[in-house]
């Protein structure tokens, strides 16, 4: 088996901008059949349209996520969800030339890794990789020990991006965010970490971002830190200045700034341009 690649080597940018494809409710989820995305083909068309707009707008990567499936299964989605996600993710990876990642909500790392391996995706996002968190799905527990071993069994080099003090959750225990980040990398062996605000679209604390970036810089070497929520064309400069190695953006790239709306290519172009301008000023 190949050695797992460093996640930053996946991207053709030093500080990648990763856009979100938030899927509508999939078959079997409440809300499936409502509105315009009322069958499998419509969902796939929407996913492909969003992915192509993100790529055309200049993003360096894309994450496909079953955002519309609320209320979420805590950590073991049904097989039909895995099947739907694999079909959609494969269509997306075939349609774009940027790296694609997979996130299976709420915290099914095994499903995400399996989908990514089957669809030739480059990385996964895992919300709770180590430790535990209290969420609206109950207590979620990290399964890094299983995820890393499954990656070996699948003989895949899919990279792992893991959240630290993930949004929509409260960490259980007294580990501060710096210690949680270090353990996510050193003991959980994540390839990169994500720092977010309290919820979807909520601004990420720059103080938290700086603390994590400093802690990993001192203790874990070159592990990249991504901002996972609340990034806009007005705030991306501050995020990069505060130590972010990349940003994951969803809500700010949608029509009207609404998370569930389709991607607006003009919004993508504006945010990517702001990120590139910020990096140019620092060179």
Helices and strands as residue ranges (DSSP letters): G 7-10, E 17-22, H 40-57, E 61-65, G 67-69, H 79-95, E 99-103, H 109-119, E 123-126, E 132-135, E 138-141, H 144-154, E 159-164, E 169-171, H 177-186, E 192-195, H 206-219, E 224-227, H 236-241, E 246-249, G 251-253, G 255-257, H 265-282
